[in-house]
Amino acid sequence: MSAVETVEDPNDPRLADYRHMKDRDLSAEGGRFVAESELVVRRLLESGLEVLSVLATPLRLSTLGDALASATHPIYSATQAVLDAITGFHVHRGCLAIGQRPRDTALPAAARTVLVLEDLVSADNIGAAARNAAAFGVDAIVVSPRTADPFYRKAIRVSIGAVFQLPVIRLADWPAGLLLLKQQGFALLGAVVDDSATPLGAVRRPEKVALLLGAEGPGLSVAARAACDGLITIPMAPGADSLNVATAGAVALFHLQQMR
């Protein structure tokens, strides 16, 4: 384990990545992301992704001891007051880490289930969708160019670190990039609110399937629907108009998982 370095100055230059997090986000261009809370940091440490540093209170470092046993990256210890001064907000979980974003992520050759997110902008929905994907055996997540960052701090926190478990692939072209999935043998199923779509219970799982989810409100775009091999819908009680997108994804993924 790396020696723990105690930090007393909120302006310590070694902690530049942590400074004033409330006012800025680590971007994809910078190649880094931040993990928040003991559980999420533990999952990062166990994920195999590169960890650049850990910053936590003495109490959190003591409970993370086993996960940090073989660490070679810097480990910083700070009181709660110093930690809050560094970040610009109250880090009530007392634990942060900076990770290196995965490079050149590709779809695994053995992938059989893929979740595709079109233009989701809510970090909560992206995080919840990633958590559901990990729970129901998804092999990779594919996102459209305008989908928000799955490695945004809040999305990571809501996913409880699930984004560390799954390859996340951002398509440069949309919807043309979906043809790459078709070329690899995936059937594209679009989840929609439409009485003319196939009810989920009647859907028979293809060998390789990509489930498409659209943004809250507009749903899947006309172009994305046209690229699909089939449209599916979740029957609901009279008077109900829709489900939260992450919830709808969980229901559909559970059904597809049961059919494997």
Phi, psi and omega in degrees: 000138176297150176294137179281129181254122180278133181247128178243344182255116179301341180263014178306123184297339180292344186252027183303323182294336182268348192285131175055048181297333181295334185262354181206165178233147173287126189261166176298326181297326179281346175077013183229166176212166179242136175254140186229133179098152183300316182297314182293318178297320178300316180294326175295314181298330182268355189279336187094351174289155181287128177256129183268326177189163175231138177229122184204166174287160178304322180297313181293324178296325180292323180281342177268004188309316182294321181289336182263001188303323182254015184294140174245354180275163179298142176234121183248139178245134179214150174294164179302320181296317179293319179301315179295323180292325179293312188275335182089009176206166181282111179275083191290346176268350171067024185206129179221159174209149175254129179242161176266128179297143176299143180254144173051050179293134180232159178291126180300141182299329183270006184298137177235342179225126181232140174255127181246127180247123180254114170060029173289131183246349181273122177298326178297314181292321179294315179297316179294320178297319178294320178297317178297319181300316179295324182290330187249027168077024176288141184266340180194156175245131178245134182235149178284165182302329184264002176290140180296166187289116176295344178260015171294146188306314182291322178297318177299314182298315180295325180286350186054041176082007181297332179295343177282339185274337190241141171297134176245119186243120178262121179283137179279328181245136181220131003268009184304327181298337179295336178297333177297323177293318179297320180295336178266012172092010181274136169271132183264119178246121181262127178274123185222164170258095188200119182296340180275351179282163181288126177301142185305321182296339180265000182281132175255127188291128170289164178302315177236125187226141173241119180265124181259130176239135179259174183292156175302135179095279184288334183069200180292141178290163177301319181294320179293319177300318181296331180282344185285150174277341178194153177246135182237156180218155179258112179299139182230166180294153178305136179094341177274132185258332181191170173247156169305143187299321179292322178295315178300319178298320180297316180298313182294318180294323177299315179299315180293326178293320182296338183267358182291000000 
